[in-house]
Amino acid sequence: MSSSDDLPQGEEKAAIVEQMFDQIAPRYDLVNRLMTFRMDVGWRRHTVRSLGLPTGSTVLDLACGTGDFCNDLLRYKHEPIGMDFSAGMLGAANTDAPLVRADALCLPVADNQVDGVTCGFALRNFTNLPDFFEEIARVLRPGGRIGLLDVSEPSNSLLRAGHNIYFGKVVPKIGALLSDSGAYRYLPKSVEYLPSTEELLAGLTRVGFADGSRTELSGGITQLFLGTLEP
Ligand SMILES: C[S@@+](CC[C@H](N)C(=O)[O-])C[C@H]1O[C@@H](n2cnc3c(N)ncnc32)[C@H](O)[C@@H]1O
């Protein structure tokens, strides 16, 4: 994972991230909808459809936050279980899906139990992505599917310049106005935690997602990783 001098690592990072989400939980959904112009709703639904799982599938939504992914999984007639380590986010959740307070890097789930795993906008918040990939491969049944969303930078230089201004300058102002300035200053910086596409796909292949793929959504401001656990 790439690092930056002013970005925390390891246990310090986990504690800061947990505390930050506890803090911003009450207005998390509002700020999310505003700063993405509601595109986040479409990205999650696209992910659920892309899993291609039969109805009634058991899907773990990891780092579920306030339960948006769980609601989309319910909409498509799956059986989601949401897990997050922030008590604040779970407390602010609005979903009928069962929610569990748990660390995504150490899941309270037996091996080969679930049909799918989703994860929205949390990869860059984890302290150890190889451990996360191993965990999802462990709890999935062979043939199980993953759909992992996170932010990204458009590859087109013009789009990237516009996006950098919006994400780097406008989003922190919206966040400061409506929620917490520190948290929304951290948001654009946290992208530096994300490894390259090649590293991420290699990490997925290493744990058994040989068909792992990456798709850019909305011009490349968001990326979706899909994969199937080898039978
Ligand atoms: C940007 S929010 C995304 C929430 C939700 N998935 C969504 O799509 O809106 C990131 C979430 O990751 C959670 N998180 C970060 N690290 C975690 C970990 N190690 N275990 C469980 N949850 C974690 C945070 O508490 C927060 O709720």
The ligand as a Tripos MOL2 file, in Angstrom:
@<TRIPOS>MOLECULE
LIG
   27    29     1     0     0
SMALL
NO_CHARGES

@<TRIPOS>ATOM
      1 C1        -16.8480    5.7900    3.4190 C.3       1 LIG1
      2 S1        -17.7270    4.7760    4.5530 S.3       1 LIG1
      3 C2        -18.6570    3.7470    3.4590 C.3       1 LIG1
      4 C3        -19.9550    3.2550    4.0320 C.3       1 LIG1
      5 C4        -20.8110    2.4400    3.0960 C.3       1 LIG1
      6 N1        -20.1520    1.2240    2.6800 N.3       1 LIG1
      7 C5        -21.2170    3.2340    1.8830 C.2       1 LIG1
      8 O1        -21.1350    2.6960    0.7630 O.co2     1 LIG1
      9 O2        -21.6700    4.3690    2.0290 O.co2     1 LIG1
     10 C6        -16.4470    3.6910    5.1140 C.3       1 LIG1
     11 C7        -16.9130    2.7650    6.2200 C.3       1 LIG1
     12 O3        -15.8770    1.8260    6.4430 O.3       1 LIG1
     13 C8        -15.9220    1.4930    7.8180 C.3       1 LIG1
     14 N2        -14.6610    0.8180    8.1450 N.ar      1 LIG1
     15 C9        -13.4060    1.2600    7.9340 C.ar      1 LIG1
     16 N3        -12.5070    0.3420    8.3210 N.ar      1 LIG1
     17 C10       -13.2140   -0.7240    8.7910 C.ar      1 LIG1
     18 C11       -12.8520   -1.9920    9.3230 C.ar      1 LIG1
     19 N4        -11.5720   -2.3600    9.4690 N.pl3     1 LIG1
     20 N5        -13.8290   -2.8410    9.6660 N.ar      1 LIG1
     21 C12       -15.1320   -2.4940    9.5310 C.ar      1 LIG1
     22 N6        -15.5380   -1.2940    9.0620 N.ar      1 LIG1
     23 C13       -14.5860   -0.4250    8.6780 C.ar      1 LIG1
     24 C14       -16.1560    2.8310    8.4900 C.3       1 LIG1
     25 O4        -16.5930    2.7030    9.8170 O.3       1 LIG1
     26 C15       -17.2080    3.4280    7.5550 C.3       1 LIG1
     27 O5        -18.5020    3.1240    7.9690 O.3       1 LIG1
@<TRIPOS>BOND
     1     1     2 1
     2     2     3 1
     3     2    10 1
     4     3     4 1
     5     4     5 1
     6     5     6 1
     7     5     7 1
     8     7     8 2
     9     7     9 1
    10    10    11 1
    11    11    12 1
    12    11    26 1
    13    12    13 1
    14    13    14 1
    15    13    24 1
    16    14    15 ar
    17    14    23 ar
    18    15    16 ar
    19    16    17 ar
    20    17    18 ar
    21    17    23 ar
    22    18    19 1
    23    18    20 ar
    24    20    21 ar
    25    21    22 ar
    26    22    23 ar
    27    24    25 1
    28    24    26 1
    29    26    27 1
@<TRIPOS>SUBSTRUCTURE
     1 LIG1         1 GROUP 0 **** ****
